Amino acid sequence: MKKNIITIVIIVAIAIVVYVVSTQYNSKNSNSDSEENSEEMTQKVPGYEDDVDEMIVDTGASDDDAISEAEDQPIEDVTDVEELSKSVTVVFTGQAYSPDIVNIKVGDSVLWRNESDSKSTWPASAVHPTHNVYPTTGGCLGSTLDACRELGKGETFSFTFEEVGAWKMHDHLNPGVFMTVVVTQ
């Protein structure tokens, strides 16, 4: 009787070991398959962090269908490029603003960029130190045409001109540096 119990215990133990081993083996294989599939379905996007994957979506439409659909769409009125507001960049070199005369239209912007290795700049409306030539008030000193702080290398200040005129500008930190922004309709 004791022999029968020992035999049954051994058979049950072997069955448990076989079950556990086969379950782990199947689990590993299914994980490997899903990992292989996920590697096939994703691709790293250059320029993004390593943990960001590209997602490819199949809409079911061919490229020809998309082109045909786009061709069937009505063309709406398009504003002439000349009518769009634009931005002009002025560079501070350390000794001057370049260019020192800018011609723009009402609604256009000027972007000042400091490219000096050794000096900061503070673009503002003339006259030093009040900055009150440009007619809209409310900046940190006289008018809204004022960076209100020094710009270190690589920093920028942008201003959209809404008033017609020839607006004298200066560098608040380097008062001998001048320029003019001519704004027309």
Beta strands, then each sheet from edge to edge (+ up, - down):
strand 1: 43-44
strand 2: 53-54
strand 3: 87-92
strand 4: 97-98
strand 5: 101-105
strand 6: 109-114
strand 7: 123-125
strand 8: 156-160
strand 9: 165-171
strand 10: 178-184
sheet 1: 1+ 2-
sheet 2: 4+ 3- 6- 8+
sheet 3: 5+ 10+ 9- 7+
end
